[in-house]
Amino acid sequence: MVKGKFLWAVLFGILSLFISSQLFAQADVLEKRQKLMKGQSAAAKAIKGAAEGKDYATVETKARDIMGTADKIVDHFPKGSTAGKTKAKAEIWEKSDDFSKGAKNLRKAASELADAAKSGDGAAVDVKVKALSAACKGCHEPFRAEKYSGE
């Protein structure tokens, strides 16, 4: 009898450790994802301000930052990473090809903006800033909820 209770307690303990490790892993994924996306948002805001001030060196630098992080977006949304405080919609995984395409479009828009900024062509920079904004919206509208889950 005591042996049976002991085995159940050990089994319960192992199961608890497994579940808690999964929850911590999920929280880590969300934290890294939100850090990446907030970094992109900060870069986009810096681009807007720099473009208005005709600071094309900053526009180029921040656009290249977005290029680098755009390549990482899809990896920061592993299947099943929906628990916790997130604005990620299920459509990310249901339409994963479209989501991947959106990340590639963002990278392309950022690359074209960086090239325009490097050339110093203010009119081209203005056009490419709008294209970058459209690329952001192209993913946010179908794949990002307005509010965090559970709110």
Residue pairs with C-beta under 8 A, 6 or more apart in sequence:
23 83
26 81
26 83
26 84
27 84
29 76
29 78
29 81
30 81
30 84
30 85
30 86
32 76
33 76
33 77
33 81
33 86
33 88
34 86
36 69
36 72
36 73
36 76
37 76
39 65
39 69
40 66
40 69
40 70
40 136
43 62
43 63
43 65
43 66
43 69
44 62
44 66
44 132
44 133
44 136
46 58
46 62
47 58
47 59
47 62
47 63
47 66
47 113
47 129
47 132
48 129
50 56
50 58
50 59
50 62
51 59
51 125
51 126
51 129
54 122
56 117
56 118
56 120
56 122
56 125
57 117
59 113
59 114
59 117
59 125
59 129
60 113
60 114
60 117
60 118
63 110
63 111
63 113
63 114
63 117
63 132
64 110
64 114
66 106
66 107
66 110
66 132
67 107
67 110
67 111
67 114
70 103
70 104
70 106
70 107
70 110
71 103
71 107
73 103
73 106
74 96
74 99
74 100
74 103
77 88
77 92
77 93
77 99
79 93
80 93
81 88
82 88
82 90
82 149
84 149
85 148
85 149
85 150
86 148
86 149
87 144
87 145
87 146
87 147
87 148
87 149
88 143
88 144
88 145
89 142
89 143
89 144
89 145
91 99
91 142
91 143
92 99
92 143
93 99
95 142
95 143
98 142
99 139
99 143
102 135
102 138
102 139
102 143
103 139
105 135
105 138
105 139
106 132
106 135
106 136
106 138
106 139
108 135
109 128
109 131
109 132
109 134
109 135
110 132
110 135
112 128
112 131
113 125
113 128
113 129
113 131
113 132
116 124
116 125
116 127
116 128
117 125
117 128
